[in-house]
Amino acid sequence: MTSKTSSGRRVVVLTGASSGIGLATARELAGRGHALVLAARREDQLTALARELDPSGSRVIAVPTDVTDAASRRALIEAAHAQFGRIDVLINNAGVTVERGWWWDDSDPLRVIRVNLEAPIELVRLVLPQMRSRGSGHIVNIGSVAGRAATNGMYSASKFGIRGFSLGLRRELLGSGVDVSLVSPGFVKSEMTARARLPMPGPEVVARAVAGVLERPRREVTVPGIYRAVALLNGLLPGLADRLVRRVVIARRYGSQ
């Protein structure tokens, strides 16, 4: 079980905290009494959220961060240590996709890999030494069902990667006292899915799953649960999955078949 501060609360670093799943997760974890270090690029929104969750500024702090920048990542970890003296949990939630059109027409599609895969790996490298030395800690990576049933070349590449990284890292750390969990959402309402004309629950379902794995560590959680069937279908009947992706996901997102 992940260690706690003397007051019984965990110190959590949460990236991508200013909107969507990150915003919902920040509210969920603050409501459960955790100390939070909120990271995102949008300083105004991040600061407003920190004040909303903790007007005193003693339990929740905002650290404007560009997760693709090495110096910014180091500053985030240093700010967490300066405020709380330790990091119990790292939640790698920051994520992007190619918002419009096909990824091969985008001017910089590899930013998806930098944000969704490279940045989490580098942040893990920064927090692991202290976690391993004290024999406790928890890494939570936010993956995607697109990391099991591919729908978009660049985004799925990043999420297949974070899934492989998470599952492999968990095994590397067996017996160390450091837990690794992967939370893989399907389509949920967020800025990233705003153009997807699909029925979707709110991001709170993912926030509750994240809070759940902190209380009871698990290797991988898929939310909403129906998407476990989607991943199974993709493996057993890939041809049928092709047709569903083409008619439901591709057509509704890109307006083409």
C-alpha positions as CSV (number, residue, x, y, z in Angstrom):
1,M,0.0,0.0,0.0
2,T,1.2,3.5,-0.9
3,S,2.6,5.4,2.1
4,K,1.0,8.4,3.6
5,T,2.1,11.6,5.3
6,S,1.9,11.9,9.0
7,S,-1.6,13.4,8.7
8,G,-2.8,10.3,6.8
9,R,-3.1,11.9,3.3
10,R,-1.1,11.0,0.2
11,V,0.8,13.6,-1.7
12,V,-0.3,13.3,-5.3
13,V,1.3,14.9,-8.4
14,L,-1.4,15.1,-11.1
15,T,-0.6,16.2,-14.7
16,G,-3.1,17.5,-17.1
17,A,-5.1,18.8,-14.2
18,S,-6.9,21.8,-15.7
19,S,-9.6,20.1,-17.7
20,G,-11.4,16.9,-18.5
21,I,-10.3,13.8,-16.7
22,G,-7.6,15.7,-14.8
23,L,-10.0,18.3,-13.5
24,A,-12.5,15.6,-12.4
25,T,-9.7,13.6,-10.8
26,A,-8.4,16.7,-8.9
27,R,-11.8,17.3,-7.4
28,E,-12.3,13.6,-6.5
29,L,-8.9,13.3,-4.8
30,A,-9.2,16.6,-3.0
31,G,-12.6,15.5,-1.7
32,R,-10.9,12.4,-0.3
33,G,-8.4,14.5,1.6
34,H,-5.3,14.0,-0.5
35,A,-2.6,16.7,-0.9
36,L,-2.3,17.7,-4.5
37,V,0.3,19.2,-6.8
38,L,-1.6,20.2,-9.9
39,A,0.2,20.5,-13.2
40,A,-0.9,21.8,-16.5
41,R,0.1,24.5,-19.0
42,R,-2.9,26.8,-18.5
43,E,-1.8,28.8,-15.4
44,D,-5.0,30.8,-14.9
45,Q,-7.3,27.7,-14.9
46,L,-4.9,25.7,-12.8
47,T,-4.5,28.4,-10.2
48,A,-8.3,28.9,-10.0
49,L,-8.8,25.2,-9.5
50,A,-6.2,25.1,-6.7
51,R,-8.0,28.0,-4.9
52,E,-11.3,26.3,-5.4
53,L,-10.1,23.0,-3.9
54,D,-8.0,24.6,-1.1
55,P,-8.4,28.3,-0.4
56,S,-5.6,28.1,2.2
57,G,-3.0,26.9,-0.3
58,S,-1.6,24.5,2.2
59,R,-2.9,21.2,0.8
60,V,-3.3,21.9,-2.9
61,I,-0.8,23.8,-5.0
62,A,-0.7,24.7,-8.7
63,V,2.5,24.4,-10.7
64,P,2.2,25.5,-14.3
65,T,4.1,22.8,-16.3
66,D,4.9,21.9,-19.9
67,V,5.4,18.1,-19.5
68,T,7.3,18.0,-22.8
69,D,10.1,20.3,-21.4
70,A,12.8,18.7,-19.2
71,A,13.4,21.8,-17.1
72,S,9.6,22.2,-16.5
73,R,9.3,18.6,-15.4
74,R,12.1,19.0,-12.9
75,A,10.6,22.2,-11.6
76,L,7.3,20.4,-11.0
77,I,9.0,17.6,-8.9
78,E,11.1,20.1,-7.0
79,A,8.0,22.2,-6.2
80,A,6.2,19.1,-4.8
81,H,9.2,18.3,-2.6
82,A,9.6,21.9,-1.5
83,Q,5.9,22.0,-0.4
84,F,5.3,18.6,1.0
85,G,8.7,16.9,1.3
86,R,7.8,13.8,-0.7
87,I,5.7,12.4,-3.6
88,D,3.5,9.4,-2.8
89,V,1.7,9.2,-6.1
90,L,2.4,10.3,-9.6
91,I,-0.6,10.4,-11.9
92,N,0.4,10.8,-15.6
93,N,-2.8,12.1,-17.1
94,A,-1.7,14.9,-19.5
95,G,-2.6,13.8,-23.0
96,V,-3.3,15.2,-26.5
97,T,-4.4,13.9,-29.8
98,V,-4.5,15.4,-33.3
99,E,-7.6,17.5,-32.9
100,R,-8.6,18.0,-36.5
101,G,-8.3,15.9,-39.6
102,W,-5.9,13.0,-40.2
103,W,-2.7,12.8,-38.3
104,W,-0.5,12.6,-41.4
105,D,-1.8,16.1,-42.5
106,D,-0.9,17.6,-39.1
107,S,2.3,19.8,-38.9
108,D,3.6,18.1,-35.8
109,P,1.9,14.7,-35.1
110,L,4.8,13.5,-33.0
111,R,3.8,15.9,-30.2
112,V,1.2,13.2,-29.4
113,I,4.1,10.8,-28.6
114,R,6.0,13.4,-26.6
115,V,3.1,14.3,-24.4
116,N,1.4,10.9,-24.0
117,L,4.4,8.6,-23.8
118,E,7.8,10.3,-23.5
119,A,6.7,12.8,-20.8
120,P,5.2,10.1,-18.5
121,I,8.4,8.0,-18.8
122,E,10.6,11.0,-17.9
123,L,8.4,11.9,-15.0
124,V,8.6,8.4,-13.7
125,R,12.4,8.5,-13.9
126,L,12.3,11.6,-11.7
127,V,10.1,10.2,-8.9
128,L,11.3,6.6,-8.8
129,P,14.6,7.0,-6.9
130,Q,12.9,8.4,-3.8
131,M,10.0,5.9,-4.0
132,R,12.3,3.0,-4.3
133,S,14.6,4.1,-1.6
134,R,11.8,4.4,0.9
135,G,10.0,1.3,-0.4
136,S,6.6,2.9,-1.2
137,G,4.9,4.8,-3.9
138,H,2.3,4.5,-6.7
139,I,2.5,5.3,-10.4
140,V,-0.9,5.7,-12.1
141,N,-0.8,6.1,-15.9
142,I,-3.9,7.1,-17.8
143,G,-4.0,5.0,-20.9
144,S,-6.9,4.4,-23.3
145,V,-9.0,1.6,-24.8
146,A,-7.3,2.9,-28.0
147,G,-4.2,1.3,-26.5
148,R,-5.9,-2.1,-26.9
149,A,-8.2,-1.5,-29.9
150,A,-6.5,0.9,-32.3
151,T,-8.5,3.6,-33.9
152,N,-6.0,6.3,-34.7
153,G,-2.4,5.7,-35.8
154,M,-0.6,8.3,-33.7
155,Y,-2.8,8.4,-30.6
156,S,-3.1,4.6,-30.5
157,A,0.7,4.3,-30.9
158,S,1.1,6.5,-27.8
159,K,-1.5,4.6,-25.8
160,F,-0.2,1.1,-26.8
161,G,3.2,2.4,-25.7
162,I,2.0,3.7,-22.3
163,R,0.2,0.4,-21.7
164,G,3.3,-1.6,-22.5
165,F,5.4,0.7,-20.3
166,S,3.0,0.5,-17.4
167,L,2.7,-3.3,-17.5
168,G,6.4,-3.8,-17.9
169,L,7.3,-1.2,-15.2
170,R,4.9,-2.9,-12.8
171,R,6.8,-6.2,-13.2
172,E,10.2,-4.5,-12.9
173,L,9.1,-3.0,-9.6
174,L,7.5,-6.2,-8.1
175,G,8.7,-6.5,-4.5
176,S,9.9,-2.9,-4.3
177,G,6.9,-1.5,-2.6
178,V,6.1,0.7,-5.5
179,D,2.8,0.0,-7.3
180,V,2.0,0.7,-10.9
181,S,-1.6,0.9,-12.2
182,L,-3.0,1.7,-15.7
183,V,-6.4,3.3,-16.0
184,S,-7.8,2.9,-19.5
185,P,-10.8,5.0,-20.4
186,G,-13.0,4.6,-23.4
187,F,-14.8,7.6,-24.8
188,V,-15.7,10.1,-22.0
189,K,-16.7,13.7,-22.3
190,S,-13.7,16.0,-22.5
191,E,-12.1,18.6,-24.7
192,M,-10.3,15.9,-26.5
193,T,-13.5,14.1,-27.4
194,A,-15.6,17.2,-28.1
195,R,-15.9,16.4,-31.8
196,A,-16.8,12.8,-31.4
197,R,-20.5,12.4,-31.9
198,L,-20.8,9.4,-29.6
199,P,-22.7,8.7,-26.3
200,M,-20.3,9.3,-23.5
201,P,-20.3,9.5,-19.7
202,G,-18.6,12.3,-17.9
203,P,-14.9,12.2,-16.8
204,E,-16.0,11.6,-13.2
205,V,-16.2,7.8,-13.9
206,V,-12.5,7.9,-14.7
207,A,-11.7,10.0,-11.6
208,R,-13.5,7.5,-9.4
209,A,-11.5,4.7,-11.0
210,V,-8.2,6.5,-10.3
211,A,-9.2,7.1,-6.7
212,G,-10.2,3.4,-6.5
213,V,-6.8,2.1,-7.5
214,L,-5.1,4.3,-5.0
215,E,-7.1,2.6,-2.3
216,R,-6.8,-0.9,-3.8
217,P,-3.9,-1.1,-6.3
218,R,-4.7,-3.0,-9.5
219,R,-2.7,-3.7,-12.6
220,E,-5.2,-2.3,-15.1
221,V,-8.8,-0.9,-15.0
222,T,-10.9,-0.2,-18.0
223,V,-13.7,2.4,-17.7
224,P,-16.6,2.4,-18.5
225,G,-16.7,-1.4,-18.0
226,I,-18.4,-1.9,-21.4
227,Y,-15.1,-1.2,-23.1
228,R,-13.7,-4.4,-21.7
229,A,-16.0,-6.1,-24.2
230,V,-14.8,-3.8,-27.0
231,A,-11.2,-4.8,-26.3
232,L,-12.2,-8.5,-26.2
233,L,-14.1,-8.2,-29.5
234,N,-11.1,-6.5,-31.1
235,G,-8.9,-9.5,-30.2
236,L,-11.4,-12.2,-31.1
237,L,-13.1,-10.7,-34.2
238,P,-10.8,-8.1,-35.7
239,G,-12.8,-8.0,-38.9
240,L,-16.0,-7.1,-37.1
241,A,-14.0,-4.5,-35.1
242,D,-12.8,-3.0,-38.3
243,R,-16.3,-2.4,-39.5
244,L,-17.4,-1.0,-36.2
245,V,-14.5,1.4,-36.0
246,R,-15.0,2.5,-39.6
247,R,-18.7,3.1,-39.2
248,V,-18.9,4.4,-35.7
249,V,-15.6,6.0,-34.7
250,I,-14.0,7.1,-38.0
251,A,-17.3,8.2,-39.7
252,R,-18.4,10.2,-36.7
253,R,-15.1,11.8,-35.9
254,Y,-13.9,12.6,-39.4
255,G,-17.1,12.6,-41.3
256,S,-15.9,10.0,-43.8
257,Q,-16.3,6.3,-44.4
